[in-house]
Structures are given as structure tokens and as C-alpha cells.
Amino acid sequence: MAYRDNWGGKTGSGAQASDDLLNVARRERLRALALDVVDLKRDPYLMRNHLGSYECKLCLTLHSNEGNYLAHTQGRRHQTN
């Protein structure tokens, strides 16, 4: 049955994106924008460790990618240090 997997929408109409997918897309757009604006190579507190994750030398926190680190730099913990 073709209609079984598409309940709530007409065939071929394309379903609306869920809130989770919209949040993921928004996060990716903001991360790309932040990477264009901020030069991570000149950040004195950013250090990449031997496991491939990123570390903030100021706050002693670990981050799995650049986007998480950029979000951390805008956060309360990093701003108070």
C-alpha cells in the first residue's frame, strides 16, 4: 500500500519537515556562518587533542567538533572565565 507510509498528506505533496529536521538545518547554517566569521586558527584557547576532539584551555572543557566549541564560546561558562 502506497498510502500506508504517507498518512496525513496527499500523495506526491511532500511532507513538511519535522521540528527536529528544522533545528538540525538551523544549527548547520549557524555553524557555517560562525566558521566564516570566526578564525579558529587564531583562537588562543582552542586546542585539538590527540583523539581529534577540541579542548578549551580556558575552561578545561572537551568538545566533539568546531560547532560545539563555537557554541561554548558564546555560553555563560566561557564568558565568565
Sine and cosine of phi, psi and omega as CSV:
sin_phi,cos_phi,sin_psi,cos_psi,sin_omega,cos_omega
0.00,0.00,0.82,-0.57,-0.01,-1.00
-0.97,0.24,-0.45,0.89,-0.07,-1.00
-0.99,0.12,-0.22,0.98,-0.09,-1.00
-0.90,0.44,-0.66,0.76,-0.07,-1.00
-1.00,0.07,-0.14,0.99,-0.09,-1.00
-0.85,-0.52,0.77,0.64,-0.01,-1.00
-0.98,0.20,0.69,-0.72,-0.02,-1.00
0.99,-0.15,-0.05,1.00,-0.02,-1.00
-0.59,-0.81,0.39,-0.92,0.04,-1.00
-0.98,0.20,0.44,-0.90,-0.01,-1.00
-0.90,0.43,0.80,-0.61,0.04,-1.00
0.99,0.10,0.01,1.00,-0.05,-1.00
-0.99,0.15,-0.37,0.93,-0.05,-1.00
0.98,0.21,0.86,-0.51,-0.05,-1.00
-0.97,0.23,0.41,-0.91,0.07,-1.00
-0.94,0.34,0.50,-0.87,0.03,-1.00
-0.95,0.31,0.63,-0.78,0.01,-1.00
-0.96,0.29,0.23,-0.97,0.01,-1.00
-0.88,0.47,-0.58,0.81,0.01,-1.00
-0.90,0.43,-0.69,0.72,0.01,-1.00
-0.92,0.40,-0.59,0.81,0.05,-1.00
-0.91,0.41,-0.64,0.77,0.02,-1.00
-0.91,0.41,-0.63,0.78,0.02,-1.00
-0.91,0.42,-0.69,0.72,0.00,-1.00
-0.91,0.42,-0.64,0.76,0.03,-1.00
-0.90,0.44,-0.69,0.72,0.02,-1.00
-0.88,0.48,-0.65,0.76,0.03,-1.00
-0.91,0.41,-0.65,0.76,0.04,-1.00
-0.90,0.44,-0.69,0.72,0.01,-1.00
-0.92,0.40,-0.61,0.80,0.02,-1.00
-0.91,0.42,-0.69,0.73,0.02,-1.00
-0.90,0.44,-0.65,0.76,0.03,-1.00
-0.91,0.43,-0.68,0.73,-0.01,-1.00
-0.91,0.41,-0.62,0.79,0.02,-1.00
-0.92,0.39,-0.51,0.86,0.07,-1.00
-0.95,0.31,-0.57,0.82,-0.09,-1.00
-0.99,0.12,-0.69,0.73,-0.11,-0.99
-0.99,-0.15,0.74,-0.67,0.06,-1.00
-1.00,-0.08,0.96,-0.26,-0.06,-1.00
-0.94,0.33,-0.37,0.93,0.00,-1.00
-0.93,0.36,-0.41,0.91,-0.02,-1.00
-0.99,-0.15,0.04,1.00,0.01,-1.00
-0.97,0.25,0.87,-0.49,-0.07,-1.00
-0.95,0.31,-0.31,0.95,-0.08,-1.00
-0.99,-0.14,-0.16,0.99,-0.03,-1.00
-1.00,0.05,0.76,-0.65,0.06,-1.00
-0.66,-0.75,0.72,-0.69,0.08,-1.00
-1.00,-0.10,0.82,-0.57,-0.05,-1.00
-1.00,0.01,0.00,-1.00,-0.10,-0.99
-0.95,0.33,-0.25,0.97,0.02,-1.00
-1.00,0.03,-0.14,0.99,0.00,-1.00
0.99,-0.10,-0.04,1.00,0.05,-1.00
-1.00,-0.06,0.17,-0.99,-0.08,-1.00
-0.95,-0.30,0.58,-0.81,-0.07,-1.00
-0.78,-0.62,0.69,-0.72,0.09,-1.00
-1.00,-0.05,0.90,-0.43,-0.04,-1.00
-0.94,0.33,-0.41,0.91,0.00,-1.00
-0.96,0.28,-0.71,0.70,-0.09,-1.00
-0.98,-0.20,-0.16,0.99,-0.05,-1.00
0.85,0.52,0.74,0.67,0.03,-1.00
-0.89,-0.45,0.48,-0.88,0.03,-1.00
-0.97,-0.25,0.61,-0.79,-0.02,-1.00
-0.70,-0.71,0.64,-0.77,-0.10,-0.99
-0.98,0.20,-0.42,0.91,0.00,-1.00
-0.47,-0.88,0.07,-1.00,-0.05,-1.00
-0.91,0.41,-0.58,0.82,0.00,-1.00
-0.89,0.46,-0.66,0.75,0.05,-1.00
-0.91,0.40,-0.62,0.78,0.03,-1.00
-0.91,0.42,-0.67,0.74,0.03,-1.00
-0.90,0.45,-0.63,0.78,0.07,-1.00
-0.90,0.43,-0.61,0.79,0.03,-1.00
-0.90,0.44,-0.64,0.77,-0.03,-1.00
-0.92,0.39,-0.39,0.92,0.06,-1.00
-1.00,0.03,-0.13,0.99,-0.10,-0.99
-1.00,0.09,0.13,-0.99,-0.06,-1.00
-0.90,0.43,-0.69,0.73,-0.08,-1.00
-0.88,0.47,-0.70,0.72,-0.01,-1.00
-0.95,0.31,-0.60,0.80,-0.03,-1.00
-0.93,0.37,-0.55,0.83,-0.01,-1.00
-0.97,0.25,-0.41,0.91,0.03,-1.00
-0.99,0.14,0.00,0.00,0.00,0.00
